[in-house]
């Protein structure tokens, strides 16, 4: 039996050679295919290897009758319709570790370039100008380096900055203080980093929570000598605010390798001398491309020869029969994780997962992996999947406890997830009433019945008349519609859990207005949109 593997983007010769020399594999290398050409070529392919150029749409997936695997030679899979892949039984995998060092090195190169005005000085020299005073810089030794997001790339950058004698300030909700201190990083809240850091480099994914996370408000907290670096995702910084701040001297400089749209149609940085720009070169080294290609080729071989699924991004490593039996539990597990992730505001120390009822007879470790993915994925800079979630949790010093209990409860099956932080904890229960009828039934002592779909405003308030009315008035004034409401309270006159299903998003400014009310203890926005 021979497996046809189509490679539709440029791919390292070393990676191709592994597949070409492997018995039982027919490697077809055709980079630069148009969508129509790809649709035609993929018809009888068993596997597809891509980078960022090819876009794998639902139409292309449906035209591939034998397709079992799409392997992305890199991290991002935004160019793959993962929903369509899952629905058509196609596994989507990536190669997340191959380019970490190259990206960290590029971030370091941008820090050096900012500190010593290297691109500007080079340009002046090429134009015959000798201007030492104009390009006088700053040394890195003794400066404070703020790193937001301490995944693979952030941690690699920290090592390089440490070797330059920089003081490391870090922020990562999923890395413990002990883990950070072990590698020389002082963990601080974001506001303190903004105020103290001389350089700030962000390594977080782009989500609703991180979009424009550094803008005018955050810049006002910074020193005028602060310099900013972005080798993570376009959109994490508010580009217009950064451009204006550097142009007016409110910030000393910035360096960007990534942009909201690539290539950027309108780049606000182009005419500002103290902003250095590069065309997304983070992973553009021969070594990174070699590493990613080799990693991807070996993943493809393991998949077809041994049935091993490494780094899946759309489903866990389950056979088809078991997947069908557990699909509702998997969906519930991920939603439990995502919901708790949005509530967690500090470093998580421990995650306790308890299974009760008939589900205890199933291989629940798959569900545990899915819960961890749901908790970690919304905030980590690297892509979290069902395979690496336990490893990433361990790397951040999070103690994961999995338990099964035989105590009879009011539910046929129940999954309880508790996240423990320094002083706070959240415990959420979920169950399944019927086929795919998923419900949340308990949160921190409050019983309720909630279908986990859409966007929610979760409010913990005092049990006083008018509290719900205050929330409704604020949302109504902002034209934010309440679709439904769930209330839970332990006893009269104590506190109440109010969960509002909202049509659309709630801006941070509105959330702050709600939490400032005297009767509100805490509030959070939780989105479970796909």
Rosetta blueprint (number, residue, H / E / L):
1 X L
2 X L
3 X E
4 X E
5 X E
6 X E
7 X E
8 X L
9 X L
10 X L
11 X L
12 X L
13 X H
14 X H
15 X H
16 X H
17 X H
18 X H
19 X H
20 X H
21 X L
22 X L
23 X L
24 X L
25 X E
26 X E
27 X E
28 X E
29 X E
30 X L
31 X L
32 X L
33 X L
34 X L
35 X H
36 X H
37 X H
38 X H
39 X H
40 X H
41 X H
42 X L
43 X L
44 X L
45 X L
46 X L
47 X E
48 X E
49 X E
50 X E
51 X L
52 X L
53 X L
54 X L
55 X L
56 X E
57 X L
58 X H
59 X H
60 X H
61 X H
62 X H
63 X H
64 X L
65 X L
66 X L
67 X L
68 X L
69 X E
70 X E
71 X E
72 X E
73 X L
74 X L
75 X L
76 X L
77 X L
78 X L
79 X L
80 X E
81 X L
82 X H
83 X H
84 X H
85 X H
86 X H
87 X H
88 X L
89 X L
90 X L
91 X E
92 X E
93 X E
94 X E
95 X L
96 X L
97 X L
98 X L
99 X L
100 X H
101 X H
102 X H
103 X H
104 X H
105 X H
106 X H
107 X H
108 X H
109 X H
110 X H
111 X H
112 X H
113 X H
114 X H
115 X H
116 X H
117 X L
118 X H
119 X H
120 X H
121 X H
122 X H
123 X H
124 X H
125 X H
126 X H
127 X L
128 X L
129 X L
130 X L
131 X L
132 X L
133 X L
134 X L
135 X L
136 X L
137 X L
138 X L
139 X L
140 X L
141 X L
142 X L
143 X L
144 X E
145 X E
146 X E
147 X E
148 X E
149 X L
150 X L
151 X L
152 X H
153 X H
154 X H
155 X H
156 X H
157 X H
158 X H
159 X H
160 X H
161 X H
162 X H
163 X H
164 X L
165 X L
166 X L
167 X E
168 X E
169 X E
170 X E
171 X E
172 X L
173 X L
174 X L
175 X L
176 X L
177 X H
178 X H
179 X H
180 X H
181 X H
182 X H
183 X L
184 X L
185 X E
186 X E
187 X E
188 X L
189 X L
190 X H
191 X H
192 X H
193 X H
194 X H
195 X H
196 X H
197 X L
198 X L
199 X E
200 X E
201 X E
202 X E
203 X L
204 X L
205 X L
206 X L
207 X L
208 X L
209 X L
210 X L
211 X L
212 X L
213 X L
214 X E
215 X L
216 X H
217 X H
218 X H
219 X H
220 X L
221 X L
222 X L
223 X L
224 X L
225 X L
226 X L
227 X E
228 X E
229 X E
230 X E
231 X L
232 X L
233 X L
234 X L
235 X L
236 X L
237 X E
238 X L
239 X H
240 X H
241 X H
242 X H
243 X H
244 X H
245 X H
246 X H
247 X H
248 X L
249 X L
250 X L
251 X L
252 X L
253 X E
254 X E
255 X E
256 X E
257 X L
258 X L
259 X L
260 X L
261 X L
262 X L
263 X L
264 X L
265 X L
266 X L
267 X L
268 X L
269 X L
270 X L
271 X L
272 X L
273 X L
274 X L
275 X E
276 X E
277 X E
278 X L
279 X L
280 X L
281 X L
282 X L
283 X L
284 X L
285 X L
286 X H
287 X H
288 X H
289 X H
290 X H
291 X H
292 X H
293 X H
294 X H
295 X H
296 X H
297 X H
298 X H
299 X H
300 X H
301 X H
302 X H
303 X H
304 X H
305 X H
306 X H
307 X L
308 X L
309 X L
310 X L
311 X L
312 X E
313 X L
314 X L
315 X L
316 X L
317 X L
318 X L
319 X L
320 X H
321 X H
322 X H
323 X H
324 X H
325 X H
326 X H
327 X H
328 X H
329 X H
330 X H
331 X H
332 X H
333 X H
334 X H
335 X H
336 X H
337 X H
338 X H
339 X H
340 X H
341 X H
342 X H
343 X H
344 X L
345 X L
346 X L
347 X L
348 X L
349 X L
350 X E
351 X E
352 X E
353 X E
354 X E
355 X E
356 X E
357 X E
358 X H
359 X H
360 X H
361 X H
362 X L
363 X L
364 X L
365 X H
366 X H
367 X H
368 X H
369 X H
370 X H
371 X H
372 X H
373 X H
374 X H
375 X H
376 X H
377 X H
378 X L
379 X L
380 X L
381 X L
382 X L
383 X L
384 X L
385 X L
386 X L
387 X L
388 X L
389 X H
390 X H
391 X H
392 X H
393 X H
394 X H
395 X H
396 X L
397 X L
398 X L
399 X E
400 X E
401 X E
402 X E
403 X E
404 X E
405 X E
406 X L
407 X L
408 X L
409 X L
410 X L
411 X L
412 X L
413 X E
414 X E
415 X E
416 X E
417 X E
418 X E
419 X E
420 X E
421 X L
422 X L
423 X L
424 X L
425 X E
426 X E
427 X E
428 X E
429 X E
430 X E
431 X E
432 X E
433 X L
434 X L
435 X L
436 X L
437 X L
438 X E
439 X E
440 X E
441 X E
442 X E
443 X E
444 X L
445 X L
446 X E
447 X E
448 X E
449 X E
450 X E
451 X L
452 X L
453 X L
454 X L
455 X E
456 X E
457 X E
458 X E
459 X E
460 X E
461 X E
462 X E
463 X L
464 X L
465 X L
466 X L
467 X H
468 X H
469 X H
470 X H
471 X H
472 X H
473 X H
474 X H
475 X H
476 X H
477 X H
478 X L
479 X L
480 X L
481 X E
482 X E
483 X E
484 X E
485 X E
486 X E
487 X E
488 X E
489 X E
490 X L
491 X L
492 X L
493 X L
494 X L
495 X E
496 X E
497 X E
498 X E
499 X E
500 X E
501 X E
502 X E
503 X E
504 X L
505 X L
506 X L
507 X L
508 X H
509 X H
510 X H
511 X H
512 X H
513 X H
514 X H
515 X H
516 X L
517 X L
518 X L
519 X L
520 X E
521 X E
522 X E
523 X E
524 X E
525 X E
526 X E
527 X E
528 X L
529 X L
530 X L
